[in-house]
Amino acid sequence: MLTERQISILKSIIHLYTKYGQPVGSKTLIQESKIAASSATIRNEMVHLEEMGFLKKTHSSSGRIPSITGYRYYVDYLVHPHKVDPEDLASIKQALENPFKQIDEIVMTSAEVLSHLTSYTAISLGPEIKDSKLTGFRFVPLNERQLMVILVTDKGHVESQNFTLPQQMNPYELEKVVRLFNEELVGKSLIEVFRSLKTDVPELIRQHIRTAENMIGLFDDLFLKAATDRIHIEGRMNMLDYSNDLNIEQFKSIYSLMDGKHDLPMLLGSKQEGITVQIGKELDNELFEQFSLISAAYEVENLGTGVIALLGPTSMPYSKMISLVGVFQKELSKKLEAYYHDIDDNK
């Protein structure tokens, strides 16, 4: 159990380290804080905080910096909501008031704005659309041998992929595929569609098309993409500004992980209610031991749960960043629900 003086010292060191990015010594603490104690007393308390694991000493300075334990205590017990700057709030609302044609555009915009306002890396995970129903399926010719395959769901999600026709395939066979999909798959949920593509649909396609295997693989990829979480990342390069201790190989590994996106849902963790803060080793990935992740799940009626998250240094100003993520949690949910209701009204 920390004493009031120790709490004041820990809180002040975290604020000063966040502000200046330099280890904090007793002299700086006396000059910059309102702690009523002598320099000797403060030094002794800093030693106690270090022994308890809340502070750590760097090799290059006599000052101390917060440890992961110190940050954890600070976030759990000392952080208070920070009033979001009116200009930032206006920027968020204005960006989300723009007309959008797809859900993905809304989710992507939220990541762009959050990264811009914080200069950190923002990650937005769209709401699950696994219960969406397939409402449209068609081919759009691009040239003699290339087509764009497009599917549309009842939730306004659009997925497309280019496809090169095998030499043996003729337009008549293509028409059969479109007719088959409209008869067998339109109106089903994406999960049911994907299941059908693994069971009865391939055999039906083979009955009509000589070069069926290429098309079956294409449809597998297309529907799997549409039935999985949508992830958008903005501000990857911002990591270079607040990760001075990262070597080039570590940065490449982190950038590659984010570029691939496959492991990011695991990094974000379970979609818990409220706002969660993971610090350093709590992210269960050694690449992110110098980072903190603030994430918030948002609910969208009939669409499921998405996540908006902010990845930054462990020394980020937590009060301000938690409050910003909270605003996005609220505004993103409102915008997506309004978008969904507009789709229903226009049916």
Steps between C-alpha positions, in 0.01 A plus 500: 500500500644834395494803725352829379849643457616201297190527282571870441861425408406216264231711334736796459779286354260351245374848401852639468633201309202522263563872454878501454593143414795511741571314827376702799726582794416644842614850398265511200221356711533778760515771233209374290262354758324622813620219726570640845811303597876543510729379224633226731150379584401490133815306411424246774141460379623452143728223623204334676287528184783344302534216750124436474525485122314823412808684372820393331840659455660544160867436435569847367338713770456526874130572444217250491238407245170316554499123472218295347377439856505874564302572186254224586436646846466846349245390239300288744483746791620849410377579149196725477302580184646788303259739333544463125607819324197659329696528173585130510138412573384717210754331268371156596134590450569680172698207356225252590225722360630452145284286267626142486416225253641208699543404864872451438534867404365605841730261686803612295424869554486451875853356496627783279361773727612334826855461366505860377383639835749300708799446266489136611394183318124444484330167435132460424329164481164507326194337654452134426290441191484124519121509531464720193307357208617491142268724299691544176750313288621594153790508256617826339712459182828696507635375166481188285650268761466687831198544724425663830297281734280706734288396795274721711345431841186629667719700740647710221830313479653466153782260414666471159783311341643484148504167320666387177284263297660167408548466126258207488212692661240666281240768584220244503669311786543828688130571475435158652715589800315828559164324472615221731619744767182705483288188536703323766672771707329840484290548814721280718728627777869527411577213734244283322644609165852413607380164631323428170818583311670224700225241443237493225581805281837371365329190362227711339767721338687196371182378334484815291861614455802307376752730677325514835793479742636849433161657554430306820829628647412855402159481666651350815736797535234756418238377745755434773617862474142622523419285803800598712582804709601815317821661623635845414832638625618858474824663612734201479798727436417700814665220696838635391428821693444336838704178480858619515623178658364279222762365262424480129422127510246544781333782311485289184342215695234727652429666166473159333258378767280804449523476125388138504222574751441130571625513860354837593167370636708296748697812596176688561381217723140417582237761428431597860257767604640842582855618445801281571867596530775244437853605588828350381523129571125485558469497120652149498733584213863589559493735201262728692673515838563874453140571403161546659170422333177677591199323350126543520230267375197663342160342448299541180142378496457196271863522389687381807809635671799688363813645659676837476855498641803720542857369508760733648795518739466389861565865587191627318272751682245239608223731623483687171532191281245294694251785471559530123453128446181523707363770270573287193333202668180701542502688169594196291217297648252782434615549140489131411156453653371804306654361181339163557157654567530709182556179303190345657291810422606494136420134441 
